[in-house]
Amino acid sequence: MTEVHLVVGVAVLVLNVVVGLWGAGAALAGATPVSFWYVLRAAQISVVVQVLLGAILLVAGHEPKDAWHYMYGTAPLLVNLFAEGMRVGAAQRELPEGVEFRGLPAGEQHTIALRIVRREMVVMSLAALLVAAFSLRAAQVSGALF
């Protein structure tokens, strides 16, 4: 089971680095690739699986070398939850107060929608890079790396 936890941990790290760099690059280039969101969800699912595997190992009596592993191992889940909450507010920050989106001309709706998606991509990309950093640190304090 510890080997599976390690393999999923590598997947968490790789997926989140890919998502973080891809999303940041796409947002800077003004692109909004739909496939980004699928890979982001895969990265988020890998975090949930990793935390569940860690909980199973803990219940089974396995403990990491360093107690900080618990904090670094669960922080990615909290980061993702917080980032999703921030993403929800992206539309509110882009839409002028008191303006009804559906009442705007189609061209302006499109422009605002693209700005919202780019803002959401930036939020989720930064979160993914933070998840990757926490995951790397969790591996380090557990003794799996270095």
Legacy VTK file of the C-alpha trace (Angstrom):
# vtk DataFile Version 3.0
C-alpha trace
ASCII
DATASET POLYDATA
POINTS 146 float
0.000 0.000 0.000
2.875 2.379 0.715
4.126 1.853 -2.841
0.719 2.841 -4.232
0.754 5.925 -1.998
4.169 6.822 -3.398
3.094 6.295 -7.029
-0.052 8.384 -6.575
2.090 11.018 -4.853
4.288 11.235 -7.941
1.135 11.558 -10.079
-0.104 14.374 -7.826
3.194 16.178 -8.198
3.494 15.740 -11.971
-0.147 16.524 -12.767
-0.133 19.674 -10.668
3.128 20.961 -12.128
1.750 20.371 -15.631
-1.548 22.081 -14.804
0.156 24.992 -13.068
2.590 25.735 -15.870
0.099 25.052 -18.660
-2.613 27.224 -17.169
-0.260 30.089 -16.375
1.234 29.971 -19.856
-2.157 29.787 -21.527
-3.496 32.689 -19.483
-0.460 34.813 -20.352
-0.907 33.931 -24.034
-4.599 34.796 -23.861
-5.636 31.221 -24.638
-8.465 29.364 -22.926
-8.008 25.660 -23.750
-10.949 23.514 -22.682
-8.625 20.538 -22.160
-6.935 22.452 -19.316
-10.020 21.940 -17.164
-10.016 18.176 -17.704
-6.384 17.866 -16.683
-7.034 20.161 -13.707
-9.842 17.868 -12.536
-7.568 14.835 -12.936
-4.969 16.599 -10.787
-7.589 17.413 -8.158
-8.884 13.831 -8.136
-5.329 12.581 -7.670
-5.077 14.765 -4.548
-8.272 13.277 -3.104
-7.072 9.738 -3.840
-3.703 10.510 -2.257
-5.255 11.867 0.940
-7.570 8.830 1.160
-4.620 6.464 0.693
-2.732 8.328 3.405
-5.721 8.003 5.745
-5.935 4.267 5.035
-2.224 3.875 5.783
-2.628 5.821 9.018
-5.548 3.641 10.126
-3.488 0.556 9.229
-0.779 1.697 11.620
1.765 3.190 9.218
3.264 6.486 10.279
5.625 8.791 8.399
9.102 9.566 9.711
8.087 13.162 10.388
4.734 14.382 11.736
4.905 17.372 9.339
3.973 14.897 6.608
0.358 15.077 7.823
0.218 18.843 7.323
1.995 18.796 3.966
-0.065 15.806 2.837
-3.483 17.306 3.624
-2.700 20.910 2.670
-3.206 20.219 -1.077
-6.815 19.238 -0.398
-7.398 22.485 1.491
-5.642 24.506 -1.214
-7.943 23.019 -3.868
-11.064 23.736 -1.823
-9.968 27.309 -1.179
-9.060 27.844 -4.852
-12.471 26.599 -5.983
-14.048 29.147 -3.659
-11.896 31.913 -5.134
-12.760 30.798 -8.659
-16.450 31.262 -7.954
-15.826 34.940 -7.213
-14.007 35.574 -10.512
-17.190 36.527 -12.346
-18.144 38.999 -9.667
-14.784 40.768 -9.983
-14.977 41.014 -13.778
-18.596 42.120 -14.129
-19.236 45.775 -13.283
-21.525 46.197 -10.287
-25.178 46.581 -11.159
-24.701 45.402 -14.750
-26.828 42.494 -15.966
-24.602 40.187 -18.023
-27.431 39.028 -20.300
-28.328 42.617 -21.054
-24.918 43.347 -22.558
-24.212 43.122 -26.304
-22.918 39.722 -27.463
-19.407 41.016 -28.153
-19.070 42.484 -24.685
-20.456 39.283 -23.115
-17.813 37.306 -24.973
-15.011 39.637 -23.843
-16.096 39.489 -20.205
-16.520 35.700 -20.344
-12.970 35.300 -21.658
-11.612 37.542 -18.888
-13.484 35.447 -16.322
-12.091 32.182 -17.706
-8.541 33.586 -17.783
-8.860 34.805 -14.182
-10.149 31.371 -13.147
-7.233 29.706 -14.969
-4.737 31.905 -13.140
-6.299 31.103 -9.756
-6.354 27.371 -10.441
-2.833 27.386 -11.933
-1.397 29.091 -8.877
-3.261 26.642 -6.663
-1.867 23.710 -8.661
1.687 25.003 -8.243
1.092 25.398 -4.504
-0.288 21.842 -4.367
2.847 20.636 -6.161
5.060 22.450 -3.642
3.199 20.935 -0.689
3.348 17.500 -2.311
7.072 17.775 -2.863
7.551 18.839 0.738
5.362 15.950 1.964
7.579 13.533 0.060
10.712 15.120 1.485
9.648 14.966 5.141
8.372 11.403 4.739
11.783 10.250 3.609
10.587 9.301 0.131
12.925 11.895 -1.438
16.462 12.995 -0.662
LINES 1 147
146 0 1 2 3 4 5 6 7 8 9 10 11 12 13 14 15 16 17 18 19 20 21 22 23 24 25 26 27 28 29 30 31 32 33 34 35 36 37 38 39 40 41 42 43 44 45 46 47 48 49 50 51 52 53 54 55 56 57 58 59 60 61 62 63 64 65 66 67 68 69 70 71 72 73 74 75 76 77 78 79 80 81 82 83 84 85 86 87 88 89 90 91 92 93 94 95 96 97 98 99 100 101 102 103 104 105 106 107 108 109 110 111 112 113 114 115 116 117 118 119 120 121 122 123 124 125 126 127 128 129 130 131 132 133 134 135 136 137 138 139 140 141 142 143 144 145
